[in-house]
């Protein structure tokens, strides 16, 4: 139903071809590819980044003006085309307080085409004072103009229901990955001094301030005085690497292998060399890395936080502890470290579940059906 239809795609947080890897970039890439698989003519409408790390009003004014200027440029370009070559639908990925979409509502209204969001969200930014309130109001103004919202998480559904006053424009959508094209990777060679019978944990993430750093600190606490043998691979790098190394200083230096920043293909290879994927996922919106780990037949250890249960089946493909329950996270870790059969069973179930329930083919068909009905 999208075959030969013109779709304008935009991600205000960062374009799908941005040089910095992240879960947001991966989701954007997968949405773009799923649209192409449906037969649509997909165009990256803009690379304009509305995202801001700081809530300063001057930045808000500058970002909004820049977006409005970009919208004007786009409209001139679109209206110079023949009508058959103009966008027939506009899809924006992940508008929220730090990255409002000012462009999509302007362009879609001017062209009189449907405006759709996917993963429009409210985050916990701003604290008690809600310092991001002006930004959030800007994001909400755009969200209210959408004809349809594709929703990944129950928390987003609740937020949008409260904002819009009904569920009429909401459609549930499963998080997905290009699972069918991710094979079991060729394992990396483990450090020679590691005993081959010692289970290997792996974790991966950008080492930067904020939730990423908080999760590394949680992980360090979970692994300290664990009472079970393990080795640990830490994949990733970033400005807070020294702080993270200090957090893990209570562990034996010889049982940790730091890879630093590596190519995505090597991330999968390190996963394939390991036995268990562990990442607390505290306040994790979705966690695409869990899908990648399960595709490499790794059972998952994490908190049952926010979007994690959407992609990890507790007691089936991993063990999820209640959020902030460090003791249970520790106990779950010990359980998997000491039970090779359980690791193997969960790992195989995880790969099969991702292939059948979170694959890009199913997502492409769903997008074709839902978006095709709007055009």
C-alpha positions as CSV (number, residue, x, y, z in Angstrom):
1,X,0.0,0.0,0.0
2,X,3.1,2.2,0.0
3,X,4.5,1.0,-3.3
4,X,5.7,4.0,-5.3
5,X,4.3,6.5,-2.7
6,X,6.6,9.4,-1.7
7,X,7.5,9.5,2.0
8,X,9.5,12.3,3.6
9,X,11.4,11.1,6.6
10,X,12.9,13.2,9.3
11,X,14.6,12.6,12.7
12,X,15.0,15.9,14.6
13,X,17.4,14.2,17.2
14,X,19.9,13.3,14.5
15,X,19.7,12.0,10.9
16,X,20.0,8.3,10.3
17,X,23.4,8.7,8.7
18,X,24.9,10.7,11.6
19,X,28.5,9.8,12.5
20,X,27.8,9.2,16.2
21,X,26.4,5.7,16.8
22,X,23.4,5.4,19.1
23,X,20.2,3.5,19.6
24,X,18.3,6.4,18.1
25,X,20.3,6.3,15.0
26,X,19.8,2.6,14.7
27,X,16.1,2.9,15.0
28,X,16.0,5.7,12.4
29,X,18.0,3.6,10.0
30,X,15.7,0.6,10.5
31,X,12.6,2.7,9.9
32,X,14.1,4.2,6.8
33,X,15.0,0.7,5.5
34,X,11.5,-0.7,6.4
35,X,9.9,2.0,4.4
36,X,12.1,1.2,1.4
37,X,11.3,-2.5,1.7
38,X,7.6,-1.6,1.5
39,X,8.2,-0.2,-2.0
40,X,7.9,3.5,-0.9
41,X,10.1,6.2,-2.4
42,X,11.7,7.4,0.8
43,X,13.5,10.7,1.0
44,X,15.5,12.0,4.0
45,X,13.7,15.3,4.1
46,X,16.2,17.2,6.2
47,X,19.4,16.7,8.3
48,X,18.5,19.7,10.5
49,X,19.3,18.8,14.1
50,X,16.8,20.2,16.5
51,X,18.3,18.4,19.5
52,X,19.9,20.4,22.3
53,X,21.9,19.2,25.3
54,X,20.9,22.5,27.2
55,X,17.6,24.1,27.8
56,X,18.7,27.7,27.5
57,X,16.0,29.9,26.0
58,X,18.4,31.5,23.5
59,X,19.2,28.0,22.1
60,X,15.4,27.3,21.9
61,X,14.9,30.5,19.9
62,X,17.8,29.8,17.6
63,X,16.8,26.1,17.0
64,X,13.2,27.0,16.2
65,X,14.2,29.8,13.8
66,X,16.7,27.5,12.1
67,X,13.9,24.9,11.7
68,X,11.5,27.4,10.3
69,X,14.1,28.6,7.8
70,X,14.7,24.9,6.8
71,X,11.0,24.4,6.4
72,X,10.8,27.4,4.0
73,X,13.7,26.0,2.0
74,X,12.0,22.6,1.7
75,X,8.7,24.1,0.7
76,X,10.4,26.0,-2.1
77,X,12.1,22.9,-3.3
78,X,8.9,20.7,-3.1
79,X,6.6,23.2,-4.8
80,X,9.1,23.5,-7.7
81,X,8.6,19.8,-8.4
82,X,5.7,18.3,-10.3
83,X,2.9,17.3,-8.0
84,X,3.6,13.6,-8.5
85,X,7.1,14.0,-7.2
86,X,6.2,15.8,-4.0
87,X,5.9,14.0,-0.6
88,X,2.6,12.3,-0.1
89,X,3.2,11.7,3.6
90,X,5.6,13.1,6.3
91,X,7.0,10.8,9.0
92,X,9.0,12.2,11.9
93,X,10.9,9.9,14.3
94,X,11.1,10.6,18.0
95,X,10.0,14.2,18.6
96,X,10.3,15.1,22.3
97,X,11.4,18.0,24.6
98,X,15.1,17.9,23.6
99,X,14.3,17.5,19.9
100,X,11.0,19.1,18.9
101,X,9.8,18.8,15.3
102,X,9.1,22.3,14.0
103,X,9.6,21.3,10.3
104,X,7.1,18.5,9.8
105,X,4.0,20.3,10.9
106,X,4.8,23.3,8.7
107,X,5.6,21.4,5.6
108,X,2.9,18.8,5.8
109,X,0.3,21.5,6.4
110,X,1.5,23.6,3.5
111,X,1.5,20.5,1.2
112,X,-1.8,19.2,2.6
113,X,-0.3,15.7,3.3
114,X,-0.7,13.5,6.4
115,X,1.8,14.1,9.2
116,X,2.8,11.1,11.3
117,X,5.1,10.6,14.3
118,X,6.8,7.4,15.5
119,X,7.9,7.3,19.1
120,X,6.7,10.7,20.1
121,X,7.7,10.7,23.8
122,X,7.9,12.5,27.1
123,X,11.1,12.0,29.0
124,X,12.0,12.7,32.6
125,X,14.2,15.7,31.7
126,X,14.1,18.8,33.8
127,X,13.6,17.4,37.3
128,X,11.2,18.9,39.8
129,X,11.7,22.4,38.3
130,X,10.9,21.1,34.8
131,X,13.6,23.3,33.2
132,X,12.7,21.8,29.8
133,X,9.0,22.9,30.0
134,X,9.3,25.5,27.2
135,X,10.9,23.0,24.9
136,X,8.3,20.3,25.9
137,X,5.5,22.7,25.0
138,X,7.1,23.3,21.6
139,X,7.3,19.6,21.0
140,X,3.7,19.1,22.1
141,X,2.5,21.8,19.8
142,X,3.9,19.8,16.9
143,X,2.7,16.4,18.2
144,X,-0.9,17.7,18.5
145,X,-0.9,18.5,14.8
146,X,-0.1,14.9,13.7
147,X,-2.7,12.8,12.0
148,X,-1.3,9.6,13.5
149,X,1.2,8.4,16.1
150,X,3.0,5.1,16.0
151,X,3.7,4.1,19.6
152,X,6.4,1.7,20.8
153,X,6.0,2.0,24.6
154,X,3.0,1.9,27.0
155,X,4.4,5.0,28.8
156,X,4.4,6.9,25.5
157,X,0.8,5.7,24.9
158,X,-0.3,7.0,28.3
159,X,1.5,10.3,27.7
160,X,-0.1,10.8,24.3
161,X,-3.5,9.9,25.6
162,X,-3.3,12.5,28.3
163,X,-1.9,15.1,25.8
164,X,-4.5,14.4,23.0
165,X,-7.4,13.4,25.2
166,X,-8.0,10.1,23.4
167,X,-6.5,7.0,21.8
168,X,-8.0,7.7,18.4
169,X,-4.8,8.7,16.6
170,X,-2.6,6.1,18.3
171,X,-1.4,2.8,16.8
172,X,0.8,0.3,18.7
173,X,4.0,-0.7,17.0
174,X,6.6,-3.3,18.1
175,X,10.2,-2.2,18.4
176,X,12.1,-3.9,15.5
177,X,15.5,-4.5,14.1
178,X,17.0,-5.7,10.8
179,X,17.1,-9.2,12.3
180,X,16.9,-11.2,9.2
181,X,20.1,-9.7,7.9
182,X,22.1,-10.2,11.2
183,X,23.8,-13.6,11.2
184,X,25.6,-15.2,14.0
185,X,28.9,-13.4,14.1
186,X,32.4,-14.8,13.9
187,X,33.7,-14.8,17.5
188,X,36.5,-12.6,18.6
189,X,39.6,-14.1,20.2
190,X,39.4,-13.8,24.0
191,X,42.4,-12.7,26.1
192,X,44.8,-15.6,26.3
193,X,45.1,-15.5,30.1
194,X,41.3,-16.1,30.6
195,X,40.3,-19.6,31.6
196,X,38.0,-21.0,29.0
197,X,35.6,-22.5,31.5
198,X,35.0,-19.1,33.1
199,X,31.7,-17.5,31.8
200,X,32.1,-14.2,30.0
201,X,29.8,-11.3,30.6
202,X,29.6,-8.5,28.1
203,X,28.3,-5.0,28.3
204,X,28.3,-2.2,25.7
205,X,27.5,1.5,25.6
206,X,28.7,5.0,25.0
207,X,30.7,6.1,28.1
208,X,29.3,9.6,28.7
209,X,27.6,11.6,31.4
210,X,23.9,11.0,32.1
211,X,22.0,7.7,32.1
212,X,24.9,5.9,30.4
213,X,27.3,6.7,33.2
214,X,24.6,6.0,35.8
215,X,24.1,2.5,34.3
216,X,27.8,1.8,34.3
217,X,27.9,2.7,38.0
218,X,25.0,0.4,38.7
219,X,26.7,-2.4,36.8
220,X,29.9,-2.0,38.7
221,X,28.0,-2.3,42.0
222,X,26.2,-5.4,40.7
223,X,29.4,-7.1,39.9
224,X,31.3,-6.1,43.1
225,X,31.6,-9.0,45.6
226,X,29.4,-11.1,43.4
227,X,30.6,-14.4,44.7
228,X,30.8,-16.1,41.3
229,X,33.6,-16.4,38.8
230,X,33.3,-14.4,35.6
231,X,35.2,-12.3,33.1
232,X,33.9,-9.1,31.7
233,X,34.1,-7.4,28.2
234,X,33.3,-3.7,28.2
235,X,32.7,-2.5,24.6
236,X,32.6,1.2,24.0
237,X,34.4,4.4,24.9
238,X,33.8,8.0,25.6
239,X,34.7,11.0,27.8
240,X,33.9,9.3,31.1
241,X,35.9,6.2,30.5
242,X,38.3,7.0,33.4
243,X,35.4,7.4,35.8
244,X,34.0,4.0,34.7
245,X,37.3,2.3,35.0
246,X,37.5,3.7,38.6
247,X,34.0,2.4,39.3
248,X,35.2,-1.1,38.3
249,X,38.5,-0.8,40.3
250,X,37.3,-3.2,42.9
251,X,37.3,-6.1,40.4
252,X,40.5,-7.9,39.4
253,X,42.1,-5.9,36.5
254,X,42.8,-9.1,34.7
255,X,39.2,-10.2,34.5
256,X,38.1,-7.1,32.5
257,X,38.9,-6.5,28.8
258,X,38.3,-2.9,27.6
259,X,37.8,-2.8,23.8
260,X,37.3,0.9,23.4
261,X,35.2,2.2,20.5
262,X,34.9,-0.5,17.7
263,X,33.0,-0.9,14.5
264,X,29.5,-2.2,14.8
265,X,30.4,-5.5,13.2
266,X,33.0,-6.0,15.9
267,X,30.5,-5.3,18.6
268,X,28.5,-8.3,17.3
269,X,31.7,-10.4,17.2
270,X,32.5,-9.6,20.8
271,X,28.9,-10.5,21.7
272,X,29.3,-13.8,20.0
273,X,32.4,-14.5,22.0
274,X,30.5,-14.0,25.3
275,X,28.0,-16.0,27.4
276,X,25.7,-13.3,28.9
277,X,24.8,-9.8,28.0
278,X,24.4,-7.5,31.0
279,X,23.3,-3.9,30.9
280,X,21.0,-2.6,33.8
281,X,18.9,-0.5,31.4
282,X,17.9,1.9,34.1
283,X,15.5,4.4,32.6
284,X,16.1,2.8,29.2
285,X,13.5,3.9,26.6
286,X,13.8,0.8,24.5
287,X,17.3,-0.6,24.3
288,X,18.0,-1.8,20.8
289,X,21.2,-3.3,22.0
290,X,19.2,-6.0,23.8
291,X,17.8,-7.1,20.4
292,X,21.3,-7.3,18.9
293,X,22.5,-9.3,21.9
294,X,19.7,-11.8,21.7
295,X,20.3,-12.2,17.9
296,X,23.8,-13.4,18.9
297,X,22.1,-16.0,21.2
298,X,23.0,-14.2,24.5
299,X,20.6,-14.3,27.5
300,X,20.1,-10.8,29.0
301,X,20.5,-9.5,32.5
302,X,18.8,-6.1,33.2
303,X,16.3,-4.2,35.2
304,X,12.6,-4.4,34.3
305,X,12.7,-0.7,33.5
306,X,10.7,1.4,31.0
307,X,11.1,-0.2,27.6
308,X,13.4,-3.1,28.5
309,X,10.4,-5.6,28.9
310,X,9.3,-4.7,25.4
311,X,12.4,-6.4,23.9
312,X,13.4,-8.9,26.6
313,X,11.0,-11.7,27.8
314,X,11.6,-12.2,31.5
315,X,12.4,-15.8,32.5
316,X,12.4,-16.7,28.7
317,X,15.1,-14.8,27.0
318,X,16.7,-13.2,30.1
319,X,16.3,-12.4,33.7
320,X,14.9,-8.9,34.6
321,X,15.1,-7.6,38.1
322,X,12.7,-5.0,39.5
323,X,14.0,-1.5,38.8
324,X,16.6,-0.3,41.4
325,X,16.6,-3.8,43.0
326,X,20.4,-4.3,43.0
327,X,20.2,-7.5,45.1
328,X,18.0,-9.3,42.6
329,X,20.2,-8.1,39.7
330,X,23.1,-9.7,41.5
331,X,21.3,-12.9,42.2
332,X,20.1,-13.2,38.6
333,X,23.7,-12.7,37.5
334,X,24.9,-15.5,39.7
335,X,22.1,-17.7,38.5
336,X,23.1,-17.4,34.8
337,X,26.8,-17.6,35.5
338,X,26.3,-20.9,37.3
339,X,23.9,-22.5,34.9
340,X,25.3,-23.1,31.4
341,X,22.2,-25.0,30.3
342,X,19.9,-22.1,31.2
343,X,22.2,-19.7,29.3
344,X,22.1,-21.9,26.2
345,X,18.3,-22.3,26.4
346,X,17.6,-18.6,26.9
347,X,20.1,-17.6,24.2
348,X,18.4,-19.8,21.5
349,X,15.0,-18.6,22.5
350,X,16.1,-15.0,22.4
351,X,17.3,-15.3,18.8
352,X,14.2,-17.0,17.7
353,X,11.9,-14.5,19.4
354,X,13.7,-11.5,17.8
355,X,13.5,-13.1,14.4
356,X,9.8,-13.9,14.7
357,X,8.5,-10.9,16.6
358,X,10.9,-8.0,16.1
359,X,12.0,-8.4,12.5
360,X,12.1,-5.7,9.8
361,X,9.9,-7.6,7.4
362,X,7.0,-7.6,9.7
363,X,7.6,-4.0,10.5
364,X,7.7,-3.1,6.8
365,X,4.3,-4.8,6.2
366,X,2.8,-3.0,9.2
367,X,4.1,0.4,8.0
368,X,2.7,-0.2,4.6
369,X,-0.7,-1.0,5.9
370,X,-0.9,1.8,8.5
371,X,0.6,4.6,6.4
372,X,-1.0,3.4,3.2
373,X,-4.4,3.9,4.7
374,X,-3.6,7.6,5.3
375,X,-2.5,8.5,1.8
